[in-house]
């Protein structure tokens, strides 16, 4: 399991968003859960809560990444 010092807070937030995005692609938003994200990236769920906030904050980050890709494409 990774340690908090392995990544900065922003790096961890990006890992979380990437894992959440991957889960959402495979299973929809119902498949996105903090423990599943934590397992995907090798962190404890508590570390994710400390770095990113709650699940709503994770979904907002995923949405922001999607909107940024759309903006770049247009």
matplotlib code that plots the C-alpha trace (Angstrom):
import matplotlib.pyplot as plt

x = [0.0, 1.3, 2.2, 1.0, 4.6, 4.7, 2.6, 1.8, -1.8, -2.4, -0.7, -2.9, -6.0, -5.1, -4.6, -8.0, -9.7, -8.1, -9.1, -12.7, -12.9, -11.8, -14.4, -17.1, -16.2, -16.4, -19.4, -21.0, -21.2, -22.6, -19.3, -17.4, -16.8, -14.1, -12.9, -12.8, -10.8, -8.5, -7.9, -7.3, -4.5, -3.1, -4.1, -6.3, -9.7, -9.0, -6.1, -8.4, -10.8, -8.0, -6.6, -9.7, -12.8, -15.9, -17.2, -19.0, -15.7, -14.2, -17.1, -16.6, -13.0, -13.9, -16.5, -13.9, -11.4, -14.1, -15.1, -11.4, -11.0, -14.2, -12.9, -9.6, -11.4, -13.5]
y = [0.0, 3.5, 6.1, 9.7, 10.8, 8.8, 11.5, 15.1, 16.0, 17.0, 13.9, 11.8, 13.7, 13.0, 9.3, 9.2, 11.0, 8.7, 5.6, 6.9, 7.7, 4.1, 2.6, 4.9, 3.9, 0.2, 0.2, 3.6, 5.9, 3.2, 1.4, 4.4, 4.0, 5.3, 1.8, 0.6, 3.7, 3.1, -0.5, 0.5, 3.0, 1.2, 3.8, 3.6, 5.1, 7.5, 9.0, 9.7, 11.5, 13.6, 14.5, 15.0, 15.1, 13.0, 11.0, 14.1, 15.9, 12.9, 13.0, 16.7, 16.1, 13.5, 15.8, 18.6, 16.3, 15.4, 19.0, 19.9, 17.2, 18.4, 22.0, 20.9, 19.0, 21.9]
z = [0.0, -0.9, 1.7, 1.8, 1.1, -2.2, -3.9, -3.4, -2.6, -6.2, -7.6, -5.4, -6.5, -10.2, -9.4, -7.7, -10.6, -13.1, -11.2, -10.8, -14.5, -15.3, -13.0, -14.4, -17.9, -17.1, -14.7, -14.7, -11.7, -9.6, -9.8, -8.4, -4.7, -2.4, -1.4, -5.0, -6.0, -3.1, -4.1, -7.7, -6.7, -3.7, -1.0, 2.0, 1.6, 4.4, 2.4, -0.4, 1.8, 3.2, -0.2, -2.3, 0.0, -0.4, -3.3, -4.7, -5.0, -6.8, -9.3, -9.8, -10.6, -13.2, -14.7, -14.9, -16.7, -19.2, -19.8, -20.3, -22.9, -24.7, -24.6, -26.1, -28.8, -29.8]

ax = plt.figure().add_subplot(projection="3d")
ax.plot(x, y, z, "-o")
ax.set_aspect("equal")
plt.show()
